[in-house]
Amino acid sequence: MVGSIIAGHLAALSNVGPRLFPGVPWRLSGAGLFAAGTALRWWSIVHLGSFFSVDVAIACDHRVVETGPYRVVRHPSYTGLLLQCAGLGVVLGTALSLFVIIVPTFLVLCHRIRVEERALLANFGKDYEVYTRRTKRLLPGVF
């Protein structure tokens, strides 16, 4: 993901492709998206508490968390990360920047989600399966 962020900055500096988001209002909107994504990621991680890990791991006392932001989507921290990426892309202002930041990040997250969900389903079985039927992965009602 660091690579896609660097590539996004380089794309903005190169002036390749159209400038989709020129001007201060767009930059402020992008900063707002980034801030919203940061807040959602923070809330998601804090809400998980000791269950949060950068590695795919199940704690001894682990349970399916269905409250807070997890009541709305299964991976709100990743939704927050995508909002951060979208915000950064808008701040940088070019279509190419937005593309090279969002697409690789989304693909990496899709893989990570598959790995996490396999582990959660293997560990929690029916409880996690019921939860997956009620909530979408990243975007409420859509995906």
Secondary structure, 3 states (H helix, E strand, C coil): CHHHHHHHHHHHHHCCCCECCCCHHHHHHHHHHHHHHHHHHHHHHHHHHHHCCCCCCCCCCCCCCCCHHHHCECCHHHHHHHHHHHHHHHHHCEHHHHHHHHHHHHHHHHHHHHHHHHHHHHHHCHHHHHHHHHCECCCCCCC
